[in-house]
Amino acid sequence: MDAGQKQFHDFLMARVLPAKQSEAEALLNRCFEQQAAGTFSTAELQQVIPQFLAMVQPDKLAELQAAMKQFNPNA
């Protein structure tokens, strides 16, 4: 995990529902592995965004969506 991934990881994990921590961790790890292999695509991103958003604490959702728009204006 590079520094940018670590920063995103920590930001996201601090906002994930406690009951969804392990699921979110596994999804993030899969995404990071795909990035490292060069196989992570825009289509994959569009597929995982709703999965991540479903795991976020409701009061943190707007904050996370705003941060994601910085990286992907279509999020």
N, C-alpha and C positions, 0 to 999 in steps of 0.2 A: 504494500500500500504506500503510494507516494504521499507527499505532504498535503497536496490538495485533496486527495481522497480521504486522508485522515481527518482533515478539517471538516469535510462534508459528512463523513461518518459520525464524528462527534456531535456536529450540529443536529443531524437527523436523529441519532439515537437519544439525545437529550429531550426530544419531542415525541418519541414513540410511546404508546401506551405500555405500561409495565407488562401486561400479559402478552404483548406482541414483540417483546425485545428479541427473543431468539429467532423468530420468523423474519424480522427486519434485518437482523445480523446476517442470516443466511442469504437473503435476497441481495443485500449490499455486497457480500463476498462474491456471489455469482456475477454481479455486474462488474465488479472490479477485476475479476478473473477474465471476463470477456474483453474488457478494455485492454488488459495486458496482452491478450492474445490477438487483439485487433479485430475481434468479431462483434463488438458491441455496436449496434446500429441505431439509427433514429427510430426505426420500427420497434426495436427492443425497448428503447427509452419510453416511447409512447405506451408500451404495454406495461412497464413496471411503475410508471408514475401513479396510476390509480391504485395499484397495490400498496405503494408507500403511503399515499394519502389516507387509505383506509386504516392504516396502523397508527396514525398520528393522534395525539390528544386533541380533542375538539377545540380547546381554547388556543392551541398552537397552530391550527390548520392555516389560517390566513398568513401568519408569519412564514411558514414553510412554503406556501404557494408563492409568496412574494420573492423569496430567496431563489426558488426554482426558476422563476421567470428571468432572473438575471443570467442564468445559464442556458435557458431554452425559452425564447419568447413565445413559443407555441404551447408551453406547459399550462 
